[in-house]
Amino acid sequence: MNPFSRILPMAQSASGANDKPAAATPTLVTAFIDGGFVPGGNGHVIPVFYPGTGQIVSQLHESDEREVDKAVRSARAAFDSGPWPRLAIEERQAVLQAIHDAILAHDEELAYLECLNTGIVMREVRQRHIRRAAYNFKFFSEVISQQPGEVWTQNRDYLTFVTREPAGVAALIAPWNAPLALASMKIAAAIAFGNTCVLKPSEQTPLSLARLVEIIHQAGVPAGVVNLVNGRGGVTGVALVDHPGIDRVAFTGGTATGRTIMQAAGKRLKPASVELGGKSANIIFADADLERALDGALLGIFSNNGQQCLAGSRILVEEPIFDDFVEAFVARARKLKIGDPMADDTELGPIASARHREHILSYVDIAQSQGAKLLTGGKAIEGDGYFMEPTAVLAADNASRVCQEEIFGPFAAFLKFSGREQAAALANESQFGLVGYAWTQNLDTALWISRNVRTGLMWVNTPLMRELRAPFGGIKDSGIGRDGAAASRDFFTDEKTVTIPVGDVPLRKLGMG
């Protein structure tokens, strides 16, 4: 059964003109198990909304414990007796490269589905998310061809060598804020090293990933290697993480959910990698290239509609330039083009859901109750869809909730600092430690602040650049584990040591009387 059979009407622009290409959109999204979509049955159904209008555009059939078991069993059979883990590296590479090409061939369709489901500006999805999703498969196809082994010859009587084997069946749990880019990273890494997997998207955003899984199989992945289940974390997610047939758990999402997943995985001694929240400091020194720093600060908090764990949501500005920088930031924020995420000139689209918009806007009152000054925004935009004004506040101090809690939206908090020691202290006064930003033209300052701010990643004079060869992940409440070439290999494989005598090594004889 192929659910991608219904064509939505041409997507309308803000003017009402039908000027966007239609794409196949499923009436009902179901699980994809053992190489095909399964019937929906009579289980729980969840509506799927388009944040640009608030309208229901599809429905999602929730996978219960029995359906999750079916998906895991399919992945288990594909791993235990299927061809995928046993293919030559060159054969696996060819399939991964074919997936890369297939994603790019379907870029318009995937971008439409992602925009329809998330409200992320389609231009941004097309230019960044789709290309990243495709590149993830190409990247790991190259990684697996370059992995060295280890041989130990120090003991003259024995040859010992170390190999890596695929870990088994991976549970991959993807977030709603960038489904294609983030889920594809997990899928590509898991299957590149010979594993099979079961993917669970957020129940809010199933559309693009359901189509991606279908495209992956059309590109040559055998049945059972990549399975898809859908539903809420408390139902589908719990059944998946707790299933005894799962060997690895990889999760991207909120910190509270990450703790729950780590606890559940720990009960069964399953390794888990969790990439969680952030409240990242964006540190702007007085000697920075201020135009570039301003561009970077706006991108750091307002790209992806402000809904990204990498957001530079605490903007720390050095005292001599504070007033001028804040004034320039506010002026630019007020000029952001807010509207139809399918229009090419839109800069800020809708929030992903009505409930999340309420959550973000609740911090306006929270901030003001703790002494913050509202600089701009702070209101919902009336009309269809879940739009809000880009918002910034001048925080009373770093201890306030608006500086300590992840808001996950287009909401910036400004703080003033004097000197690099205070900047580092403010940045480190946080339960999170995912990324950090620093803007300075002084090399000594750049190196000092990079060393003294406790994060998993530090960007200097640039925002939001991912080097996939390097490890990516956070410390403290921002998670445990890393993505990247070597880091993903370590997580998705097990080391095996083999020792062989190289001569006639005598053995003790027992039971000789």
Secondary structure, DSSP 8 states (H G I E B T S, - for coil): ---TTEE----B-TTS-B-S---EE-SEE--EETTEE---TTS-EEEEEETTTTEEEEEEE---HHHHHHHHHHHHHHHHTSSGGGS-HHHHHHHHHHHHHHHHHTHHHHHHHHHHHH---HHHIIIIIHHHHHHHHHHHHHHGGG---EEE--STTEEEEEEEEE--EEEEE--SSSHHHHHHHHHHHHHHTT-EEEEE--TT--HHHHHHHHHHHHTT--TTSEEE--S-IIIIIHHHHT-TT--EEEEES-HHHHHHHHHHHHHTT--EEEE-----EEEE-TTS-HHHHHHHHHHHHHGGGG--TT---EEEEEGGGHHHHHHHHHHHHHT--BS-TTSTT-SB---S-HHHHHHHHHHHHHHHHTT-EEEE--SB--SSS--B--EEEE-S-TTSHHHHS---SSEEEEEEE-SHHHHHHHHHSSSEESEEEEE-S-HHHHHHHHHHS--SEEEES--S---TTS-B--EETTEE--BSHHHHHHHHEEEEEEEEESS-------S--
